[in-house]
Each structure stands twice: as C-alpha cells, then as structure tokens.
Amino acid sequence: MRIMIVDDELVCRKKLCKILENEGEVEEYLEGQSALVAFEKALAENRPYKLVTLDMHMPGLLGLEVLNRMRQIEAERNITRKDQAIIVMVTTDEERENILNAISYKVNDYIAKPFNKEFILSRLKEWLSE
C-alpha cells in the first residue's frame, strides 16, 4: 500500500511516517502543490496512493484545497468510490465550517492532533475495511 503524508510540521510528519512505516510505502510532502503532482503522477503510472493524510493548515495550498483537487483528479479519471484514496485530514482545527467543507469534499475521516500510534492504527483498520 502506498501512503502519502502531507504536513508542513516536521514533527507531525515524522510521527505519522513512523506510525505507518510498517503498513506500506510511505512518502512525505511538505506542502500541497508537490503532493498534488505526486498524486496525479501515481495515478498516471497506475501506482495510486491508498492512504493520504493532509494537514488542514499549510503554506500555499490549504489541506481543503488539496483534498478538493485530489477528488477532482480522481473524478476526471473516472475512479470509482471504492478505488479512491482514503483521505484523512489531520489538524488541531475544530472549526465546524472546515469540518463540513472537508465532508463535502468527500474526506474519509478527520483526526485531531495530538494523536497516538494505537489510535492511528485502529482507525487505519477501519478505513481499510470500509
């Protein structure tokens, strides 16, 4: 399974990498634009990401913008819902409007920081069983 972690905070990014390193091939990105390029390239090469974690607040493109664009890319390629990436927002933001926007963009889940290994791995099992 290919996993993409997108977060401008080094500590959070490294923590997620460490938690998920035994679950698949993990790649990390500091910001949304490079993540979008990699996401689209992975689909073109038929090596899609199964799991994407996105920080809500990053410089440049915000996590919601990246989420929305990833779903647009999947739609343009006629990727069915069951074959879409599992996209999870990871943030300290609990603003209702942002949560509702993420849901409207078809986010799979929303995780609040701080998180721990057990929580992430238990949620991963749920995401993969859906």
C-alpha positions in Angstrom: 0.0 0.0 0.0 1.3 3.4 -0.9 0.8 6.1 1.7 1.2 9.9 1.3 1.7 12.2 4.3 1.3 15.9 3.6 2.2 18.2 6.5 4.4 21.3 6.9 5.2 20.4 10.5 8.3 18.2 10.7 7.4 16.6 14.0 3.9 15.6 12.9 5.1 14.4 9.5 7.8 12.2 11.1 5.5 10.9 13.7 3.0 9.8 11.1 5.8 8.3 9.0 7.0 6.3 12.0 3.5 5.1 12.9 2.7 4.0 9.3 6.1 2.7 8.1 5.1 -1.0 8.6 1.9 -0.5 6.8 3.3 0.3 3.4 5.5 2.5 1.3 5.4 5.9 2.9 6.2 9.2 1.1 6.1 12.6 2.7 5.5 16.1 1.4 5.9 19.5 3.0 3.2 21.2 1.0 0.1 20.7 -1.1 1.4 21.5 -4.6 4.1 18.9 -4.7 1.7 16.4 -3.2 -0.8 17.0 -6.0 1.9 16.5 -8.6 2.9 13.2 -7.0 -0.8 12.1 -6.6 -1.5 12.7 -10.2 1.7 11.1 -11.4 0.9 8.0 -9.2 -2.5 7.6 -10.9 -1.0 8.0 -14.4 1.6 5.3 -13.6 -1.1 3.0 -12.2 0.5 3.1 -8.7 -2.1 5.1 -6.8 -1.8 6.1 -3.1 -4.2 4.1 -0.9 -4.0 6.4 2.1 -3.3 10.2 2.1 -3.1 12.2 5.3 -3.4 16.0 4.9 -2.7 18.8 7.3 -5.5 21.3 7.3 -3.3 24.4 7.5 -0.2 24.6 5.3 1.5 27.4 3.5 0.4 27.8 -0.1 -2.5 25.4 -0.8 -4.6 24.6 2.3 -5.4 21.0 3.1 -9.0 21.5 2.0 -7.9 22.8 -1.4 -5.6 19.8 -1.8 -8.4 17.4 -0.8 -10.8 19.0 -3.3 -8.3 18.8 -6.1 -7.4 15.2 -5.4 -11.1 14.3 -5.6 -11.4 16.2 -8.8 -8.4 14.4 -10.3 -10.0 11.0 -9.3 -13.3 12.1 -10.9 -11.6 13.2 -14.1 -10.0 9.7 -14.3 -13.4 8.0 -13.6 -12.1 6.4 -10.4 -14.9 4.7 -8.6 -15.6 5.5 -4.9 -14.3 2.1 -3.8 -11.0 2.7 -5.7 -10.4 6.2 -4.4 -7.7 7.1 -2.0 -8.6 7.1 1.7 -8.0 10.8 2.5 -7.8 11.8 6.1 -7.5 15.4 7.4 -5.1 15.7 10.4 -5.3 19.0 12.3 -5.8 20.9 15.5 -8.6 22.8 13.8 -12.1 22.0 15.2 -13.9 24.7 13.3 -17.3 23.5 12.2 -17.1 25.1 8.8 -13.8 23.4 8.0 -15.1 20.0 9.1 -18.3 20.5 6.9 -16.2 21.6 3.9 -14.0 18.5 4.3 -17.0 16.3 4.4 -18.5 18.0 1.3 -15.1 17.3 -0.5 -15.6 13.6 0.4 -12.9 13.3 3.1 -12.9 9.8 4.7 -12.0 10.9 8.2 -10.8 13.8 10.4 -8.2 13.3 13.1 -7.3 15.8 15.7 -3.8 16.5 16.9 -2.3 15.3 19.1 -2.8 11.6 18.2 -1.0 8.4 19.1 0.1 5.2 17.4 -2.7 3.0 18.7 -5.4 5.4 17.6 -4.0 5.8 14.1 -3.5 2.1 13.6 -7.0 1.3 14.9 -8.5 3.9 12.6 -6.4 2.5 9.7 -8.1 -0.9 10.1 -11.5 0.8 10.0 -10.6 2.8 6.8 -9.3 -0.3 5.0 -12.4 -2.3 5.9 -14.9 0.2 4.5 
